[in-house]
Amino acid sequence: MATTPELIDRPRVLVVGGGYVGLYVALKLQKKIANAGGIVTVVDPLPYMTYQPFLPEVAGGNIEARHAVVSHRQHLKQTELIQGRVTSIDHANRTAVVAPSDGGAPFEIPYFDVVMAAGAITRTFPIKGLADKGIGLKTIEEAVALRNKLLERIEAASTMTDPAARAKALTFVVVGGGFAGIECLTEMEDLARAAVRNNPRIRQEEVRFILVEAMGRIMPEVTASQAEWVVEHLRSRGIEVLLNTSLDSAEGNLKLINLPDKTSAGEIEADTLVWAAGVQANPMIRSTDFPLEPRGRVRVLPDLRIAGDEGIIENAWAAGDIAAVPDLTGKGLPDGTCVPNAQHALRQAKKLAKNLWASRWDKPLHDYKHKNLGAVAGFGEWKGVANINLLGRIGLKGGLAWLAHRGYHGMAMPTVERKFRVVFGWILAFFAGRDTTQLMDLDNPRGAFVAAATPAPKPAAAAPAPAEAKPAEVKTPVTADAK
C-alpha cells in the first residue's frame, strides 16, 4: 500500500463524496474542526459539486454548464481535498483506501470520524445494447454531450437525402417518466424548436420526441390529476407518451415491450437514447463494514448516525441518497425513509454537521425531521408544474409553476457566487434567447492541432512519359554520278 506525504497529520473528519451532503458538511465544519486542531478531508473523483436539478436546463441550453457546478477549491478553503475514489473502508481500524483519479497507486488514509456522502449513481438494467447506445443525465458532462448531440443531429439531418436516415437522426427517445426524464425531454424539445427555427432545411413536424415509461403514470411526486395534465401537455407539444412500456433491447433498433404481459410494443429507429429511469445508492458502500438495508443503502438513525442491529456505530455518519434516513413526517417512501432528492440531502447535511460537532462536546443530538415543501418542475420556457406545501397544498401549472421552479432552485443553488451566475444567465437568456450554438469535437479537442501538425504525405512522383520514337534515318544510295 503506497503512502502519501501530502496528507495533513491531524485528527480527521473524512467526508466520502463531494456532492450535496459532502459540500455542505465541509462548509459547515471546516472552520470549527480546524480551530479545534483537526481537519476536514473531502474525497471525490471530481473537483466540483454538481447541482443536478439544473442538468435539464444545461442540456436545453438555458444554463452555462460551469454555472451548474460548485468548485471545491474555491469554496472549501480550509478543507483538505483529495481527487479520487474511496474504494473501501475498515471502520474498525478507522482507515479508508483511496484510489487517486490520476491512476496512481491506492493509499490508506486514517480518520477519526467518517461521513458517508457518496450519493447515488444511475440505476440501469441488463438491457442489450443500452451501455453502447444510451446516455444518462446524472453528470454535467452528460448534459453537455446531450445538448451538443441534439444540435448535431438536427444539423446533420438537414443535409441528408435518405428519408430513413433523416428520420432516425431526428428521433429522440427518453426512458423514464420521473422528474429528471420529463424535465430533460421538455427542455430538449424546446431546444429543438429553437434550432429548427434557425434551419430552413428542417420542418418542426419532422422532429420526433418519445417518452417511454414502465409505470401507468408519470411523476409520482405530484398528484394524479397533475400527472394526467402533464401527459396532456406533452402530447399537445407533439411528444409521444408510451405508458406501461419498457425498453427490451437497444441493439439495432430500440425494441419495446408492453407491461406487464411483455408482448412486443414495436420498434423505434433513433440515434439518441436518454436513460433517466432512476438512481441507486453508490455501490462503493458495499466495500465497507457498515450495515446495509435491502435497497443497498447504509442504515442510519434519525440523528444520522450509522447504526445496525448491534447498536450505534460510533464516529460514523451518513446522509443523502446513500443513506436510508427515516422520514419522521410519515410522508416518505413506502419503507418509511426519506425520498432521495436534493431538498432532503441539503437539509440532512446541515443537521449532520450540527450533530457531529455536538457529539464532540457530548451535547444532545437532534433528529432530522423536515416537512416536504413540495415539488417543482420546469418544462421549458414558461411551462411547468408545481405542488407547493405551505398553507395547505397549492397546485400550479404553466407559467406560475415555471416561475416557482426557477425561484426555488435559484435560491437552493449552493453559494452566493453561483446563485448570481445562474440568475444573471437567466436574465441574459430572457433578452438574447436560448443559446443554440453547438460546440464541436469536445471528445477530441486535439483533432485540429494533430491534423495541422501532421505533415501531409508528399504526392507520388509522376511516372516518366514514354520517349517519342525518332523517325528512322533514310540513307540516300550513293551512285557513280553523285561522286
JOZI-V455977 format. One record per residue. N is the residue number from 1. NEAR is the number of other C-alpha atoms within 12 Angstrom. Layout:
n: [N & N]
near: [NEAR & NEAR]
This chain:
n: [1 & 2 & 3 & 4 & 5 & 6 & 7 & 8 & 9 & 10 & 11 & 12 & 13 & 14 & 15 & 16 & 17 & 18 & 19 & 20 & 21 & 22 & 23 & 24 & 25 & 26 & 27 & 28 & 29 & 30 & 31 & 32 & 33 & 34 & 35 & 36 & 37 & 38 & 39 & 40 & 41 & 42 & 43 & 44 & 45 & 46 & 47 & 48 & 49 & 50 & 51 & 52 & 53 & 54 & 55 & 56 & 57 & 58 & 59 & 60 & 61 & 62 & 63 & 64 & 65 & 66 & 67 & 68 & 69 & 70 & 71 & 72 & 73 & 74 & 75 & 76 & 77 & 78 & 79 & 80 & 81 & 82 & 83 & 84 & 85 & 86 & 87 & 88 & 89 & 90 & 91 & 92 & 93 & 94 & 95 & 96 & 97 & 98 & 99 & 100 & 101 & 102 & 103 & 104 & 105 & 106 & 107 & 108 & 109 & 110 & 111 & 112 & 113 & 114 & 115 & 116 & 117 & 118 & 119 & 120 & 121 & 122 & 123 & 124 & 125 & 126 & 127 & 128 & 129 & 130 & 131 & 132 & 133 & 134 & 135 & 136 & 137 & 138 & 139 & 140 & 141 & 142 & 143 & 144 & 145 & 146 & 147 & 148 & 149 & 150 & 151 & 152 & 153 & 154 & 155 & 156 & 157 & 158 & 159 & 160 & 161 & 162 & 163 & 164 & 165 & 166 & 167 & 168 & 169 & 170 & 171 & 172 & 173 & 174 & 175 & 176 & 177 & 178 & 179 & 180 & 181 & 182 & 183 & 184 & 185 & 186 & 187 & 188 & 189 & 190 & 191 & 192 & 193 & 194 & 195 & 196 & 197 & 198 & 199 & 200 & 201 & 202 & 203 & 204 & 205 & 206 & 207 & 208 & 209 & 210 & 211 & 212 & 213 & 214 & 215 & 216 & 217 & 218 & 219 & 220 & 221 & 222 & 223 & 224 & 225 & 226 & 227 & 228 & 229 & 230 & 231 & 232 & 233 & 234 & 235 & 236 & 237 & 238 & 239 & 240 & 241 & 242 & 243 & 244 & 245 & 246 & 247 & 248 & 249 & 250 & 251 & 252 & 253 & 254 & 255 & 256 & 257 & 258 & 259 & 260 & 261 & 262 & 263 & 264 & 265 & 266 & 267 & 268 & 269 & 270 & 271 & 272 & 273 & 274 & 275 & 276 & 277 & 278 & 279 & 280 & 281 & 282 & 283 & 284 & 285 & 286 & 287 & 288 & 289 & 290 & 291 & 292 & 293 & 294 & 295 & 296 & 297 & 298 & 299 & 300 & 301 & 302 & 303 & 304 & 305 & 306 & 307 & 308 & 309 & 310 & 311 & 312 & 313 & 314 & 315 & 316 & 317 & 318 & 319 & 320 & 321 & 322 & 323 & 324 & 325 & 326 & 327 & 328 & 329 & 330 & 331 & 332 & 333 & 334 & 335 & 336 & 337 & 338 & 339 & 340 & 341 & 342 & 343 & 344 & 345 & 346 & 347 & 348 & 349 & 350 & 351 & 352 & 353 & 354 & 355 & 356 & 357 & 358 & 359 & 360 & 361 & 362 & 363 & 364 & 365 & 366 & 367 & 368 & 369 & 370 & 371 & 372 & 373 & 374 & 375 & 376 & 377 & 378 & 379 & 380 & 381 & 382 & 383 & 384 & 385 & 386 & 387 & 388 & 389 & 390 & 391 & 392 & 393 & 394 & 395 & 396 & 397 & 398 & 399 & 400 & 401 & 402 & 403 & 404 & 405 & 406 & 407 & 408 & 409 & 410 & 411 & 412 & 413 & 414 & 415 & 416 & 417 & 418 & 419 & 420 & 421 & 422 & 423 & 424 & 425 & 426 & 427 & 428 & 429 & 430 & 431 & 432 & 433 & 434 & 435 & 436 & 437 & 438 & 439 & 440 & 441 & 442 & 443 & 444 & 445 & 446 & 447 & 448 & 449 & 450 & 451 & 452 & 453 & 454 & 455 & 456 & 457 & 458 & 459 & 460 & 461 & 462 & 463 & 464 & 465 & 466 & 467 & 468 & 469 & 470 & 471 & 472 & 473 & 474 & 475 & 476 & 477 & 478 & 479 & 480 & 481 & 482 & 483]
near: [13 & 14 & 17 & 20 & 10 & 11 & 23 & 24 & 19 & 22 & 23 & 33 & 45 & 50 & 51 & 50 & 46 & 48 & 44 & 46 & 47 & 50 & 51 & 40 & 46 & 47 & 37 & 29 & 40 & 33 & 23 & 24 & 32 & 24 & 14 & 18 & 17 & 27 & 34 & 47 & 47 & 49 & 41 & 36 & 26 & 29 & 27 & 33 & 40 & 38 & 43 & 39 & 39 & 43 & 42 & 46 & 47 & 43 & 48 & 44 & 42 & 42 & 41 & 33 & 33 & 25 & 35 & 41 & 37 & 34 & 26 & 35 & 22 & 19 & 28 & 31 & 21 & 26 & 36 & 33 & 38 & 36 & 27 & 29 & 38 & 41 & 30 & 26 & 33 & 24 & 29 & 19 & 18 & 27 & 25 & 39 & 33 & 37 & 27 & 26 & 19 & 14 & 13 & 16 & 17 & 23 & 27 & 26 & 43 & 31 & 33 & 30 & 39 & 48 & 53 & 52 & 45 & 44 & 44 & 36 & 25 & 27 & 24 & 23 & 22 & 12 & 21 & 19 & 21 & 27 & 20 & 18 & 23 & 33 & 33 & 38 & 43 & 37 & 33 & 32 & 27 & 29 & 41 & 37 & 34 & 44 & 46 & 33 & 37 & 46 & 39 & 27 & 32 & 44 & 30 & 25 & 31 & 28 & 18 & 19 & 14 & 13 & 14 & 17 & 20 & 27 & 29 & 30 & 35 & 42 & 38 & 41 & 50 & 46 & 47 & 42 & 40 & 33 & 39 & 42 & 40 & 47 & 42 & 50 & 51 & 43 & 42 & 49 & 44 & 40 & 39 & 45 & 33 & 30 & 35 & 28 & 19 & 21 & 20 & 15 & 19 & 28 & 23 & 27 & 18 & 25 & 37 & 35 & 43 & 41 & 45 & 43 & 36 & 32 & 23 & 24 & 29 & 37 & 35 & 27 & 30 & 31 & 23 & 17 & 20 & 29 & 30 & 22 & 24 & 37 & 33 & 18 & 24 & 32 & 20 & 13 & 27 & 23 & 31 & 28 & 36 & 32 & 28 & 27 & 32 & 38 & 43 & 30 & 27 & 32 & 23 & 18 & 24 & 36 & 29 & 32 & 25 & 24 & 21 & 15 & 12 & 17 & 16 & 20 & 24 & 19 & 23 & 35 & 28 & 32 & 36 & 40 & 44 & 48 & 42 & 39 & 36 & 29 & 30 & 29 & 31 & 31 & 27 & 31 & 38 & 25 & 21 & 29 & 24 & 38 & 31 & 28 & 23 & 14 & 23 & 25 & 37 & 44 & 39 & 40 & 34 & 32 & 36 & 46 & 40 & 39 & 28 & 20 & 14 & 11 & 14 & 20 & 26 & 25 & 32 & 42 & 49 & 52 & 54 & 50 & 44 & 47 & 50 & 44 & 45 & 36 & 30 & 22 & 20 & 18 & 20 & 25 & 19 & 11 & 17 & 16 & 34 & 36 & 35 & 34 & 37 & 33 & 32 & 35 & 40 & 33 & 34 & 48 & 41 & 34 & 33 & 47 & 42 & 31 & 33 & 40 & 31 & 20 & 22 & 22 & 12 & 10 & 12 & 14 & 22 & 22 & 24 & 34 & 26 & 27 & 21 & 29 & 26 & 33 & 40 & 40 & 49 & 44 & 41 & 40 & 33 & 22 & 30 & 37 & 42 & 38 & 33 & 27 & 17 & 13 & 10 & 11 & 16 & 22 & 28 & 31 & 31 & 25 & 21 & 25 & 30 & 28 & 26 & 30 & 35 & 36 & 21 & 27 & 29 & 30 & 20 & 27 & 33 & 37 & 27 & 16 & 20 & 30 & 27 & 18 & 24 & 35 & 27 & 20 & 28 & 28 & 17 & 17 & 21 & 16 & 11 & 13 & 21 & 32 & 31 & 34 & 24 & 26 & 20 & 19 & 15 & 18 & 14 & 12 & 12 & 14 & 14 & 13 & 12 & 12 & 13 & 10 & 10 & 12 & 10 & 10 & 8 & 8 & 8 & 7 & 8 & 8 & 8 & 7 & 7 & 7 & 7 & 7 & 7 & 7 & 6 & 6 & 7 & 7 & 6 & 7 & 9 & 8 & 7 & 6 & 6 & 7 & 6]
